[in-house]
Amino acid sequence: MTESRTMLGRHAQRNLVRSALALVVTSAICAAWSGTALAGAAFPTKACEALRAKYPGLKGKTLVDALNPHTPGYESLDPKDPSKYIGFDVDLAQALGQCLGFTVTFKPVAFAALLPTLQSGQADIVISDIYATSPRAKAADFITYSKVFDGVLVAAGNPKHITGINTSMCGAAAAENTGFVEVPLVQNLEGPCKTATKAAPTLQLYDNNADCIQAILAGRADTYVNDVNTVDQAVKAYPKQLAKAVAVTLPYSVGIAVPKTNNQLRDGIVAALTELQKSGVEIDLLKKWSLGAGTQEAPHLVTK
């Protein structure tokens, strides 16, 4: 009898320890989430628990996210600690990891190297304000989560009178990021400019947004087309030197790239992203980083 009571006492102690550990883990998760300083979205804890059970192969993993950390608001170096990254995409990656049970580390690369880095196995995922297009979908599967609105950045006063990605750019020098979808859009103006008996726009290719913006500040380029939030932040930083000529809608969506061979990760991300949107987490992250909350769109796949 004494031995039985002792065994029962040990079981009770173990249960208490387990309960305490569960409370600690739960508290840590809540603390981590509250640390993102969101307005009020509740993390979808129960839904995510079900997803971790549904996609057990992701739980406990450490995934490498390739990013190009030169787009303030989306991903950039933390000015308080240059060894860390901050931005909407960084928070979104961590929220997805928290939901599915994996942790995330970040690998900085040039934008043009994002998909090659994924294909080579040096990264497991790409969350870096990358537009999901059919050519890119040959290299990876994309899960989209945001509409695309571009801004046309020009010098203050718009001396070239640029009104969009149209023949108003004829003869202008356009700074663009290598590998961005805006590059062929500018190149495609050659025909319309020729028809209008004007010179085609010239392209200057750079590796990041900062260099493109600097090209306009230095007078080397006349315009730069990129995500409207990036353009707006550039104008905010240099209000006397830069201006947004116009905002344009592009027929793309921003997506998360995953290897074509990893269906579990792809499907898990779709499911987790759906829950984060339903709970309001994505909207709060967009607001936190002063991005357009109206850009959110329901996840869909771009695989070809």
C-alpha positions in Angstrom: 0.0 0.0 0.0 2.8 2.4 0.9 4.6 1.6 -2.3 1.4 2.2 -4.3 0.9 5.6 -2.6 4.6 6.4 -3.3 4.0 5.6 -7.0 0.9 7.7 -7.1 2.8 10.5 -5.5 5.5 10.3 -8.1 2.9 10.3 -10.9 1.3 13.3 -9.4 4.6 15.1 -9.2 5.3 14.2 -12.8 2.0 15.6 -13.9 2.6 18.8 -12.0 6.0 19.1 -13.7 4.5 18.5 -17.1 1.7 21.0 -16.4 4.3 23.6 -15.3 6.4 23.0 -18.4 3.3 23.4 -20.6 2.5 26.6 -18.9 6.1 27.9 -19.4 6.0 26.9 -23.1 2.6 28.6 -23.6 3.8 31.7 -21.8 6.9 31.8 -23.9 4.9 31.6 -27.1 2.6 34.4 -25.9 5.5 36.5 -24.9 7.2 36.0 -28.3 4.0 37.0 -30.1 3.3 40.0 -27.9 6.9 41.1 -28.7 5.9 41.8 -32.3 3.9 44.8 -30.9 0.7 44.2 -32.9 -2.4 46.2 -32.5 -4.7 43.4 -31.2 -4.7 40.3 -33.4 -4.9 37.1 -31.4 -2.5 34.4 -32.6 -4.5 31.4 -33.8 -3.1 29.0 -31.2 -5.6 26.2 -31.5 -5.7 26.2 -35.2 -1.9 26.1 -35.4 -1.8 23.2 -32.9 -3.9 21.2 -35.4 -1.6 22.2 -38.2 1.5 21.1 -36.3 -0.2 17.7 -35.9 -1.2 17.6 -39.6 2.3 18.5 -40.8 4.6 16.8 -38.2 7.6 16.8 -40.6 8.0 20.6 -40.1 7.8 20.6 -36.3 11.2 21.2 -34.6 13.0 22.0 -37.9 15.2 25.1 -38.5 14.4 26.5 -41.9 16.7 29.0 -43.8 14.9 32.0 -45.4 16.8 33.6 -48.2 16.1 37.3 -48.3 17.5 40.5 -49.9 17.6 42.8 -46.9 17.5 46.1 -48.7 13.7 46.9 -48.7 12.8 48.9 -45.6 9.4 47.9 -44.2 9.8 44.4 -45.7 13.3 43.3 -44.8 16.3 45.3 -43.8 19.2 45.3 -41.3 18.1 46.2 -37.7 19.7 49.7 -37.1 20.0 48.7 -33.4 21.7 45.4 -34.2 23.2 44.9 -37.7 23.4 41.2 -37.1 19.6 41.0 -37.1 16.9 41.6 -39.7 13.6 43.4 -39.2 10.5 44.0 -41.4 7.1 42.6 -42.4 8.6 39.6 -44.2 10.8 38.8 -41.2 7.8 38.9 -38.8 5.7 36.9 -41.2 8.3 34.2 -41.5 8.6 33.9 -37.8 4.8 33.8 -37.4 4.5 31.0 -39.9 7.3 29.2 -38.1 5.5 29.6 -34.8 2.3 28.3 -36.2 3.9 25.2 -37.9 6.5 24.6 -35.2 9.7 25.5 -37.0 12.3 28.2 -36.3 13.7 30.5 -39.0 17.2 31.7 -39.7 17.9 34.3 -42.4 20.4 34.2 -45.3 21.1 37.5 -47.0 21.7 37.3 -50.8 21.3 39.6 -53.8 17.8 39.6 -55.2 18.8 37.8 -58.4 20.3 35.1 -56.2 17.1 34.4 -54.2 15.7 31.5 -56.3 19.1 30.0 -57.3 19.9 29.9 -53.5 16.6 28.1 -53.0 17.2 25.7 -55.9 20.7 24.9 -54.7 19.4 23.8 -51.3 21.2 26.6 -49.4 17.8 27.9 -48.4 14.5 26.2 -47.6 12.1 29.1 -48.3 12.1 32.7 -49.8 10.0 35.4 -48.1 11.5 38.6 -49.5 8.8 40.7 -51.3 9.2 38.6 -54.4 6.5 38.7 -57.1 5.1 35.4 -58.2 5.4 35.2 -62.0 5.1 32.3 -64.4 8.9 32.4 -65.3 9.8 32.3 -61.6 7.4 29.5 -61.0 9.6 27.3 -63.2 12.2 27.5 -60.4 9.9 27.2 -57.4 6.3 27.0 -56.2 4.8 30.2 -54.9 2.1 30.8 -52.2 0.8 34.4 -52.7 -0.5 36.6 -50.0 -0.5 40.2 -51.3 -1.5 42.3 -54.3 1.1 44.3 -56.1 1.0 48.1 -56.5 4.1 49.8 -57.8 5.2 53.4 -57.5 7.2 55.4 -60.1 9.9 57.3 -58.3 11.3 60.5 -60.0 13.3 63.5 -59.0 11.3 66.2 -57.2 9.2 68.2 -59.6 9.2 65.3 -62.1 11.4 67.2 -64.6 11.0 64.4 -67.3 7.1 64.5 -66.8 6.9 60.7 -66.4 3.3 59.5 -65.9 3.7 55.7 -65.7 5.3 52.7 -67.4 4.5 54.2 -70.8 5.9 56.3 -73.6 6.5 59.1 -71.1 9.6 57.1 -70.2 11.0 57.3 -73.7 14.5 58.6 -73.6 14.7 58.4 -69.8 17.3 56.5 -67.8 15.6 54.0 -65.6 17.4 52.5 -62.6 16.1 49.0 -61.7 17.0 46.0 -59.6 18.6 43.1 -61.4 16.0 40.3 -61.7 13.0 42.5 -60.9 9.8 42.2 -63.0 10.0 45.9 -63.8 13.1 45.3 -66.0 11.2 43.7 -68.9 8.4 46.2 -68.4 10.8 49.0 -69.2 12.5 47.0 -71.9 9.1 46.4 -73.6 8.7 50.1 -74.1 11.2 50.0 -77.0 8.5 49.3 -79.6 6.0 51.9 -78.4 8.8 54.5 -78.2 10.0 53.6 -81.7 6.4 54.0 -83.0 6.3 57.4 -81.3 9.7 58.3 -83.0 11.3 58.6 -79.6 14.4 57.0 -78.1 13.9 53.9 -76.0 14.5 54.2 -72.3 17.9 53.1 -71.1 18.3 50.7 -68.2 20.8 50.9 -65.3 20.8 47.7 -63.3 21.7 47.6 -59.6 21.7 45.0 -56.9 19.4 46.7 -54.4 16.8 49.4 -53.8 19.3 51.8 -52.1 21.5 51.9 -55.1 18.6 52.6 -57.5 17.4 55.4 -55.3 20.9 56.8 -55.0 21.1 56.8 -58.8 18.2 59.3 -59.0 19.6 61.4 -56.1 22.9 61.6 -57.9 21.3 62.6 -61.2 22.4 59.4 -63.0 18.9 58.1 -63.5 15.5 59.7 -64.1 13.2 57.1 -62.6 12.9 53.9 -60.6 9.8 51.6 -60.5 9.3 49.4 -57.5 6.8 48.4 -54.8 4.8 51.5 -53.9 5.7 51.3 -50.3 9.4 51.3 -51.1 8.8 54.4 -53.3 6.8 56.1 -50.6 9.5 55.5 -48.0 12.1 56.9 -50.3 10.1 60.1 -50.8 9.6 60.3 -47.0 13.4 60.0 -46.5 14.2 62.6 -49.2 11.1 64.8 -49.5 13.0 67.7 -51.1 14.8 65.6 -53.7 12.4 62.8 -54.7 8.7 62.4 -55.6 6.2 59.7 -56.6 5.0 60.4 -60.1 2.2 57.9 -60.0 1.2 54.5 -58.6 0.4 51.6 -61.0 -1.2 48.2 -60.6 0.7 45.2 -61.8 -0.9 41.9 -62.7 1.1 40.0 -60.1 1.0 39.0 -56.5 3.7 38.9 -53.8 4.5 35.3 -53.0 6.5 32.9 -50.7 8.7 30.6 -52.7 9.3 27.0 -51.7 11.1 24.1 -53.5 8.9 22.2 -56.0 9.9 19.0 -54.3 8.6 20.0 -50.8 4.8 19.6 -51.0 4.5 19.3 -47.2 6.1 22.7 -46.7 4.1 24.3 -49.5 0.8 23.0 -48.2 1.7 23.8 -44.6 2.5 27.4 -45.5 -0.8 27.7 -47.4 -2.7 26.4 -44.3 -0.8 28.5 -41.8 -1.0 31.7 -43.9 -4.8 31.1 -44.2 -5.1 31.0 -40.4 -2.9 34.0 -39.9 -5.1 36.0 -42.3 -8.3 34.8 -40.7 -7.1 35.9 -37.2 -6.0 39.3 -38.4 -2.3 38.7 -37.9 -1.2 39.6 -41.4 -3.2 42.8 -41.4 -1.7 43.8 -38.1 1.8 43.1 -39.4 1.1 45.3 -42.5 0.0 48.1 -40.2 3.0 47.6 -37.9 5.3 48.2 -40.8 3.2 51.0 -42.3 2.4 49.0 -45.4 -0.9 48.9 -47.3 -3.4 46.8 -45.3 -5.6 46.7 -48.4 -3.0 44.7 -50.3 -3.8 41.4 -48.4 -5.2 38.7 -50.6 -6.2 35.1 -49.9 -3.4 32.6 -50.5 -3.3 30.8 -53.8 -0.7 28.8 -55.6 1.4 29.8 -58.6 3.2 26.6 -59.8 3.7 27.3 -63.5 
